[in-house]
Amino acid sequence: RSKLTLDLILLPFQPDSQDAANRIMESRAIWGDIFLLVYSTTSKKSFNGIQPLHQAICAVKPQSVIMIVGNKQDLKHDRRVKKSEGEWLGFELKCPSCECSAAEGYESVAECFQNAYREAVRRKKEKRPSLSPKPLRSAFGKVFRRNSTKGFLLTPHG
């Protein structure tokens, strides 16, 4: 069973990639492994700020999990960002995306966090070195071949 420690850092920023990069470097966010980039579905300006922030995070933490989250999904009458635009941005930036509404309860928000966590676990499993016999056999073979061909093996002097 996996254990997750969550340290949530909220960084308001101006949609300027240099400002975002500086704020990330100055904060504890530099140690983050998962980043949720949240925009309001009622604000095109907040949506347009996601890409520069994504670039700033990738410059500082290229291996991190980044998820794009559209909030205020419930305010359909004020919507300025289509769901398809959020999905397309996620596709373009090669990161998962979702929409939620904090006002409608915690379930959709929790689902976004769970999806980000699952992605982080999946990537961590991909990075683990294999302990299958073939790579071990190959490594041992290289060590012993190197030693035997260079005469490093101990032999009795007679």
C-alpha positions as a Python dict, from the first residue, in 0.01 Angstrom:
ca = {
    (1, 'R'): (0, 0, 0),
    (2, 'S'): (133, 343, -94),
    (3, 'K'): (153, 636, 143),
    (4, 'L'): (110, 989, 15),
    (5, 'T'): (209, 1302, 196),
    (6, 'L'): (41, 1609, 56),
    (7, 'D'): (195, 1951, 94),
    (8, 'L'): (-31, 2200, -81),
    (9, 'I'): (122, 2526, -195),
    (10, 'L'): (-92, 2792, -358),
    (11, 'L'): (99, 3033, -579),
    (12, 'P'): (-97, 3320, -729),
    (13, 'F'): (93, 3443, -1032),
    (14, 'Q'): (84, 3680, -1323),
    (15, 'P'): (62, 3501, -1657),
    (16, 'D'): (425, 3575, -1736),
    (17, 'S'): (651, 3272, -1758),
    (18, 'Q'): (951, 3450, -1601),
    (19, 'D'): (742, 3562, -1303),
    (20, 'A'): (608, 3208, -1267),
    (21, 'A'): (954, 3053, -1289),
    (22, 'N'): (1091, 3295, -1029),
    (23, 'R'): (801, 3227, -792),
    (24, 'I'): (852, 2851, -825),
    (25, 'M'): (1225, 2879, -756),
    (26, 'E'): (1163, 3102, -452),
    (27, 'S'): (903, 2872, -297),
    (28, 'R'): (895, 2517, -166),
    (29, 'A'): (722, 2421, -492),
    (30, 'I'): (1068, 2335, -628),
    (31, 'W'): (1035, 2011, -428),
    (32, 'G'): (694, 1924, -572),
    (33, 'D'): (631, 1611, -774),
    (34, 'I'): (271, 1684, -873),
    (35, 'F'): (141, 2018, -993),
    (36, 'L'): (-226, 2098, -1045),
    (37, 'L'): (-261, 2402, -1270),
    (38, 'V'): (-605, 2541, -1197),
    (39, 'Y'): (-792, 2786, -1416),
    (40, 'S'): (-1145, 2917, -1391),
    (41, 'T'): (-1383, 2809, -1666),
    (42, 'T'): (-1532, 3158, -1634),
    (43, 'S'): (-1203, 3339, -1709),
    (44, 'K'): (-1019, 3322, -2038),
    (45, 'K'): (-730, 3515, -1875),
    (46, 'S'): (-672, 3242, -1614),
    (47, 'F'): (-688, 2978, -1888),
    (48, 'N'): (-434, 3166, -2101),
    (49, 'G'): (-198, 3173, -1803),
    (50, 'I'): (-176, 2793, -1784),
    (51, 'Q'): (66, 2740, -2073),
    (52, 'P'): (335, 2986, -1949),
    (53, 'L'): (310, 2836, -1601),
    (54, 'H'): (341, 2484, -1747),
    (55, 'Q'): (655, 2592, -1935),
    (56, 'A'): (803, 2745, -1619),
    (57, 'I'): (742, 2428, -1418),
    (58, 'C'): (889, 2210, -1692),
    (59, 'A'): (1200, 2430, -1697),
    (60, 'V'): (1248, 2378, -1323),
    (61, 'K'): (1100, 2027, -1271),
    (62, 'P'): (1091, 1848, -1609),
    (63, 'Q'): (995, 1505, -1467),
    (64, 'S'): (701, 1623, -1255),
    (65, 'V'): (338, 1527, -1307),
    (66, 'I'): (136, 1825, -1422),
    (67, 'M'): (-242, 1818, -1446),
    (68, 'I'): (-464, 2092, -1588),
    (69, 'V'): (-780, 2150, -1386),
    (70, 'G'): (-1077, 2364, -1491),
    (71, 'N'): (-1268, 2487, -1185),
    (72, 'K'): (-1620, 2635, -1162),
    (73, 'Q'): (-1766, 2372, -1390),
    (74, 'D'): (-2105, 2443, -1232),
    (75, 'L'): (-2123, 2801, -1364),
    (76, 'K'): (-2239, 2705, -1712),
    (77, 'H'): (-2405, 3042, -1777),
    (78, 'D'): (-2073, 3226, -1714),
    (79, 'R'): (-1850, 2978, -1897),
    (80, 'R'): (-1579, 3142, -2110),
    (81, 'V'): (-1356, 2836, -2163),
    (82, 'K'): (-1505, 2534, -2337),
    (83, 'K'): (-1436, 2190, -2195),
    (84, 'S'): (-1286, 2093, -2532),
    (85, 'E'): (-1036, 2381, -2502),
    (86, 'G'): (-912, 2246, -2167),
    (87, 'E'): (-887, 1894, -2310),
    (88, 'W'): (-700, 2023, -2617),
    (89, 'L'): (-454, 2216, -2401),
    (90, 'G'): (-390, 1901, -2198),
    (91, 'F'): (-329, 1710, -2520),
    (92, 'E'): (-94, 1982, -2652),
    (93, 'L'): (105, 1993, -2327),
    (94, 'K'): (100, 1613, -2289),
    (95, 'C'): (-64, 1619, -1949),
    (96, 'P'): (-399, 1498, -1817),
    (97, 'S'): (-685, 1743, -1773),
    (98, 'C'): (-1015, 1746, -1588),
    (99, 'E'): (-1292, 1979, -1481),
    (100, 'C'): (-1447, 2008, -1138),
    (101, 'S'): (-1658, 2229, -919),
    (102, 'A'): (-1549, 2298, -565),
    (103, 'A'): (-1892, 2451, -499),
    (104, 'E'): (-2077, 2128, -583),
    (105, 'G'): (-1890, 1914, -332),
    (106, 'Y'): (-1557, 1751, -288),
    (107, 'E'): (-1609, 1444, -511),
    (108, 'S'): (-1501, 1601, -841),
    (109, 'V'): (-1207, 1776, -674),
    (110, 'A'): (-1100, 1451, -505),
    (111, 'E'): (-1119, 1274, -840),
    (112, 'C'): (-875, 1526, -991),
    (113, 'F'): (-631, 1470, -703),
    (114, 'Q'): (-668, 1092, -737),
    (115, 'N'): (-600, 1106, -1111),
    (116, 'A'): (-286, 1313, -1054),
    (117, 'Y'): (-170, 1071, -784),
    (118, 'R'): (-233, 768, -1010),
    (119, 'E'): (-28, 931, -1284),
    (120, 'A'): (260, 995, -1042),
    (121, 'V'): (250, 632, -922),
    (122, 'R'): (240, 505, -1283),
    (123, 'R'): (546, 713, -1374),
    (124, 'K'): (732, 605, -1062),
    (125, 'K'): (672, 239, -1151),
    (126, 'E'): (805, 300, -1502),
    (127, 'K'): (1129, 440, -1359),
    (128, 'R'): (1202, 144, -1130),
    (129, 'P'): (1494, -64, -1248),
    (130, 'S'): (1415, -414, -1354),
    (131, 'L'): (1527, -698, -1130),
    (132, 'S'): (1462, -965, -1390),
    (133, 'P'): (1740, -1225, -1435),
    (134, 'K'): (1844, -1117, -1785),
    (135, 'P'): (1978, -766, -1695),
    (136, 'L'): (2144, -907, -1381),
    (137, 'R'): (2306, -1186, -1580),
    (138, 'S'): (2429, -931, -1834),
    (139, 'A'): (2574, -706, -1561),
    (140, 'F'): (2752, -995, -1389),
    (141, 'G'): (2881, -1117, -1724),
    (142, 'K'): (3033, -778, -1802),
    (143, 'V'): (3200, -758, -1461),
    (144, 'F'): (3355, -1103, -1478),
    (145, 'R'): (3452, -1079, -1845),
    (146, 'R'): (3624, -748, -1782),
    (147, 'N'): (3816, -886, -1487),
    (148, 'S'): (3918, -1208, -1659),
    (149, 'T'): (4034, -1044, -1984),
    (150, 'K'): (4240, -781, -1806),
    (151, 'G'): (4406, -1026, -1572),
    (152, 'F'): (4258, -890, -1251),
    (153, 'L'): (4161, -1232, -1121),
    (154, 'L'): (4373, -1358, -835),
    (155, 'T'): (4589, -1648, -940),
    (156, 'P'): (4848, -1826, -728),
    (157, 'H'): (5210, -1745, -807),
    (158, 'G'): (5401, -2055, -837),
}
